[in-house]
Amino acid sequence: MADWPTTVGRRSAARRFSLITLLKNDLGQAAAPAPSYDGALNEECLSLEGCELLKPLWDMGKAIYIVKYGSQIFVTAGHKQVASKLHLNVILTNLDVNSPEPLDRFGS
């Protein structure tokens, strides 16, 4: 776990430069998120079925972004229901950095 004072200091520094701070891939911290986070970026919750752990951030009015790397075959009706219910912004992309567009987008 990061040194808390240092982490808070970095978030404060980011704000001075008009940058946002996102909780990344740490579903354990999402249960009691620090108010200084502007939202979350997660790459795992759809695969691990843990997206509901991000709900406290949504309840605080924070943005939640989900990035999934893979093919469109990955996207199921169930994934779309979870994204809609939890107000997730999901981008499905592939690992090819030369791809001009995401493979799919869904959610809020």
Number of C-alpha atoms within 10 A of each C-alpha: 4 7 7 9 9 10 12 15 11 13 18 16 12 13 13 10 8 9 12 14 17 18 20 16 15 16 19 10 13 21 14 12 18 13 10 14 16 19 23 23 19 20 18 18 18 21 11 8 11 11 21 18 17 29 18 14 22 17 10 12 11 17 19 24 21 23 19 22 16 13 13 12 6 12 16 9 8 10 18 18 13 16 22 15 13 19 18 23 17 24 19 20 20 18 10 8 8 7 10 8 11 12 15 14 15 17 18 15
